[in-house]
Amino acid sequence: MRCAVVGAGAWGTALADLLTRNGHDVQLWAYEADVVESINQKHENVRFLAGHKLSPALKATGDLQRAVDGAELVTLATPSHVLRSILQSAGKSIPRSAPIVVASKGIEKGTLCLMTEVAEQEISGATVVALSGPSFAKEVVTGQPTAVVVASEADGPAGVAQLAFSSPYFRAYTHTDVTGVELGGALKNVMAVATGIAEGLGLGFNARAALVTRGLAEMTRLGLALGAEQSTFAGLAGLGDLVLTCTGSLSRNRAVGVEVGKGKTLEEVLRGKETVAEGVVTAQSARELAAREGVEMPIVDTVNRVLFEGQSARSAIAALMTRELRAEVDR
């Protein structure tokens, strides 16, 4: 197929390379001119995915309209906070017959929209597919075995994405719970910041396991309030992605939490970083969404207090441990 991938960070580049190696004709749009040049000339994304050779057949462009023109499948892999503005620029050029695979993860600030909702609002008549699951870009681009979920309300679009992306080392499962798949992908980043903070404080594996497990409970609680299926959060886009991001050494969100736990301010941690830690961006939106839905999310609240309200990491964790005692399962 003729495929377009919008966003040439590590994740977008890895997905574009995967599609190219699967035999598709891929145009990868990059905002940065040096990224376009390095992919086309060196077959490597030196800025965001250095040291990993890409398929020589992959072509990058800085022309957004050119990238999406005539595409039969469009994949969005931009940072969540710029997705809407990019779609406003590209929307009229995207063929309405092409499924839109949303690989960006987050909850938009202000509107509290999921990324598929942003795509639907900006591309009239769009057929959206959410792609999520435990998948570090560096492992995908090196052919490490990976399994993800592609979700659409109707079976057809998810099936198209499943066939396009699946390879001997990249397995895509279909799903119909778009909200659950998207929410799992967004909220696990906030939980990874929390587990990173605990690690930075020198807390042990017990604390990490507790945060992962209770984090999953919070994610599920909000998902059910928004109409998602409980079982989705036990799958790849929920538990799978949560475990990977909270424990994996390649996790940017976990790494940010570790530095904050060691005593650095958020500003100090983020200074000079080009890559986006989506958990930082999503934390505030997740808190607002939970408040709107009347859902209790104490770990999300704690991350917000530490990152944005000046509470010390140690006192915040202590406050979590001394909350009112309750049953484990909501009734």
C-alpha positions in Angstrom: 0.0 0.0 0.0 0.9 3.6 -0.2 1.4 4.6 3.4 2.1 7.9 5.2 3.6 8.2 8.7 3.2 11.6 10.2 5.8 12.3 12.9 9.5 11.2 12.7 10.4 10.8 16.4 11.7 7.4 17.5 8.2 5.8 17.4 7.1 7.2 14.1 10.4 6.3 12.5 10.3 2.7 13.8 6.7 2.3 12.5 7.6 3.7 9.1 10.6 1.4 8.9 8.4 -1.6 9.8 5.9 -0.7 7.1 8.7 -0.2 4.5 10.2 -3.6 5.4 6.8 -5.1 5.0 6.8 -4.1 1.4 4.8 -0.9 1.5 5.6 2.4 -0.2 6.1 4.7 2.8 6.5 8.5 3.0 7.6 9.6 6.5 6.9 13.3 7.4 9.4 15.0 9.7 9.2 18.5 11.1 13.0 18.8 11.4 14.9 19.3 8.1 18.0 17.5 9.5 15.8 14.4 10.2 14.6 14.4 6.6 18.2 14.7 5.4 19.6 12.0 7.7 16.9 9.4 6.8 17.2 10.0 3.0 21.0 10.3 2.9 22.2 8.1 5.8 19.2 5.8 6.2 19.3 6.6 9.9 17.4 9.1 12.1 20.4 10.5 13.8 18.5 12.8 16.0 15.9 10.5 17.5 16.9 6.9 16.7 20.7 7.1 16.4 22.7 4.0 15.7 19.9 2.1 14.0 20.0 1.6 10.2 16.6 2.0 8.4 15.4 0.5 5.2 17.0 2.2 2.2 13.5 2.2 0.7 12.1 4.5 3.4 11.7 8.1 2.2 11.3 11.1 4.4 9.9 14.5 3.5 9.3 17.8 5.1 6.2 18.5 3.0 3.2 17.4 5.0 0.8 17.5 2.1 3.1 15.5 -0.1 3.5 12.9 2.6 -0.2 12.2 2.9 -1.3 12.7 -0.7 -2.7 9.5 -2.2 -2.1 7.5 1.0 -4.1 4.4 1.5 -3.1 4.2 5.2 -2.1 7.2 7.4 -0.3 6.7 10.7 -0.1 9.5 13.2 2.9 9.4 15.6 3.4 13.0 16.7 3.6 14.1 20.3 0.1 14.4 21.7 0.2 18.2 22.3 0.8 19.0 18.6 -1.4 16.4 17.0 -4.4 18.8 16.5 -2.4 21.6 14.9 -0.7 19.2 12.5 -4.0 17.6 11.5 -5.4 21.1 10.9 -2.6 21.6 8.4 -2.8 18.2 6.8 -6.5 17.3 7.1 -7.8 18.4 3.7 -5.0 16.5 2.0 -5.7 13.2 3.7 -7.8 10.9 1.6 -11.1 10.2 3.3 -10.9 6.5 2.3 -7.7 5.9 4.2 -7.9 4.5 7.7 -6.1 6.8 10.2 -4.0 4.8 12.6 -3.4 6.8 15.7 -0.1 5.8 17.4 0.2 9.0 19.4 -0.6 8.4 23.1 -2.1 11.0 25.4 -5.0 13.1 26.6 -5.3 16.6 25.1 -4.9 19.5 27.5 -8.0 21.6 27.8 -10.4 19.5 25.7 -9.5 16.2 27.5 -9.9 14.4 24.2 -8.2 11.1 23.4 -6.0 11.2 20.3 -8.6 9.3 18.2 -11.1 11.9 19.1 -8.8 14.7 18.0 -8.4 12.9 14.7 -12.1 12.4 14.2 -12.8 16.1 15.0 -10.1 17.4 12.6 -10.6 15.0 9.7 -14.2 14.9 8.7 -15.5 11.4 8.1 -12.2 9.8 9.3 -12.1 6.1 10.1 -9.7 5.8 13.1 -7.7 2.9 14.4 -5.9 3.1 17.8 -2.5 1.4 17.9 -1.1 0.8 21.4 0.8 -1.9 23.4 4.1 -2.6 24.9 6.5 -1.4 22.3 9.8 0.5 22.7 10.8 2.0 19.4 14.5 0.8 19.7 13.3 -2.8 20.0 10.9 -2.6 17.1 13.5 -1.1 14.8 15.9 -3.9 15.6 13.4 -6.6 15.0 12.8 -7.7 18.6 9.5 -9.7 19.0 6.7 -7.2 19.8 2.9 -7.5 20.2 0.5 -4.6 20.0 -3.3 -4.0 19.6 -5.0 -2.2 16.8 -8.6 -1.1 17.7 -11.5 0.2 15.7 -15.2 0.3 16.3 -15.8 -1.8 13.1 -13.6 -4.8 12.4 -12.6 -3.7 8.9 -10.2 -0.8 9.6 -8.4 -2.6 12.4 -8.0 -5.6 10.1 -6.4 -3.4 7.4 -3.9 -2.1 10.0 -3.3 -5.5 11.3 -2.3 -6.8 7.9 -0.2 -3.7 7.1 1.9 -3.8 10.3 2.2 -7.5 11.1 5.5 -9.2 10.4 7.4 -12.2 11.7 8.6 -10.1 14.6 5.7 -7.6 15.0 2.3 -9.1 15.8 -0.9 -6.9 15.8 -4.1 -8.1 17.5 -7.4 -6.5 16.6 -9.8 -5.1 19.2 -13.0 -3.0 19.1 -12.6 -1.1 22.4 -10.9 2.1 21.0 -11.4 4.0 24.3 -9.9 1.3 26.4 -6.9 0.8 24.2 -6.2 4.6 23.9 -6.7 5.3 27.6 -4.4 2.4 28.6 -1.7 3.9 26.3 -2.1 7.3 27.8 -2.4 6.6 31.5 0.4 4.1 31.7 2.9 6.9 31.1 1.7 8.7 34.2 2.0 5.5 36.2 5.6 5.1 34.9 6.5 8.5 36.2 5.1 7.4 39.6 7.2 4.2 39.7 10.2 6.1 38.6 9.8 8.5 41.5 9.6 5.6 43.9 12.8 4.1 42.3 14.6 7.5 42.6 13.7 7.6 46.3 15.4 4.2 46.7 12.2 2.3 47.4 12.2 -1.4 46.6 10.5 -3.9 44.3 7.5 -4.1 46.7 6.7 -0.5 46.2 7.0 -0.8 42.4 4.7 -3.8 42.3 2.1 -1.9 44.5 2.2 1.1 42.3 1.9 -0.9 39.1 -1.0 -2.9 40.5 -2.9 0.0 42.0 -2.1 2.1 38.9 -3.9 -0.5 36.8 -6.9 -0.3 39.2 -7.0 3.5 38.6 -6.7 3.1 34.9 -9.5 0.6 34.8 -11.7 2.7 37.0 -11.5 5.7 34.7 -11.8 3.5 31.7 -15.1 2.0 32.9 -16.4 5.5 33.6 -15.7 6.4 30.0 -17.4 3.3 28.6 -14.3 1.1 28.1 -14.3 -2.7 28.7 -12.6 -3.9 31.9 -10.9 -6.8 30.0 -9.0 -4.3 27.8 -6.9 -3.2 30.8 -5.8 -6.8 31.4 -4.4 -7.0 27.9 -1.5 -5.6 25.8 -2.7 -2.0 25.8 -3.3 -2.1 29.5 -1.3 -4.4 31.7 1.3 -5.2 29.0 2.2 -1.6 28.2 2.0 -0.6 31.9 4.5 -3.2 33.0 6.9 -2.4 30.2 6.8 1.4 30.7 7.1 1.1 34.5 10.0 -1.3 34.5 11.9 -1.0 31.2 15.2 0.8 31.1 14.2 2.4 27.8 11.2 4.2 29.3 11.5 8.0 29.1 8.6 8.4 31.6 10.2 6.2 34.2 13.5 8.0 33.7 12.0 11.4 34.4 10.4 10.0 37.6 13.7 8.6 38.7 15.4 12.0 38.4 12.5 13.7 40.2 12.7 11.1 43.0 16.4 11.8 43.4 15.5 15.5 44.1 15.7 17.3 40.8 12.9 19.7 39.8 10.8 18.9 36.7 12.3 21.9 35.0 15.9 20.6 35.7 15.0 17.1 34.4 13.4 18.3 31.2 15.9 21.0 30.4 17.7 20.3 27.1 15.7 17.2 26.3 14.3 16.9 22.7 12.2 13.8 23.3 8.8 14.1 25.0 7.9 12.3 28.2 4.1 12.0 27.6 3.4 11.1 31.2 4.3 14.7 32.2 2.0 16.1 29.6 -0.8 13.7 30.4 -0.7 13.9 34.2 -2.6 17.1 34.4 -5.2 16.1 31.8 -5.7 12.7 33.4 -6.4 14.4 36.7 -8.9 16.8 35.1 -10.6 13.9 33.3 -10.9 11.9 36.5 -12.4 14.9 38.3 -14.9 15.4 35.5 -16.0 11.8 35.7 -16.0 11.7 39.5 -13.3 9.0 39.6 -10.7 8.7 42.4 -7.1 8.4 41.1 -4.7 8.9 44.0 -1.6 8.0 42.1 -2.3 10.4 39.4 -3.0 13.1 42.0 0.3 12.3 43.7 2.3 12.6 40.4 0.7 16.0 39.9 1.5 17.3 43.4 5.1 16.2 43.0 5.6 17.5 39.4 3.6 20.7 39.6 2.8 21.7 43.1 6.1 21.4 44.9 5.3 18.5 47.2 8.4 16.5 48.1 8.5 13.0 46.5 9.0 11.3 49.9 6.1 13.0 51.6 3.9 12.3 48.6 4.6 8.6 48.7 4.0 8.6 52.5 0.7 10.2 51.9 -0.3 7.5 49.5 0.6 4.8 52.0 -1.4 6.4 54.8 -4.7 7.1 52.9 -7.9 5.8 54.5 -7.9 2.0 54.5 -10.3 0.4 52.0 -11.2 -2.8 50.2 -9.0 -3.7 47.2 -11.9 -4.2 44.8 -14.4 -1.5 44.1 -18.0 -2.7 44.8 
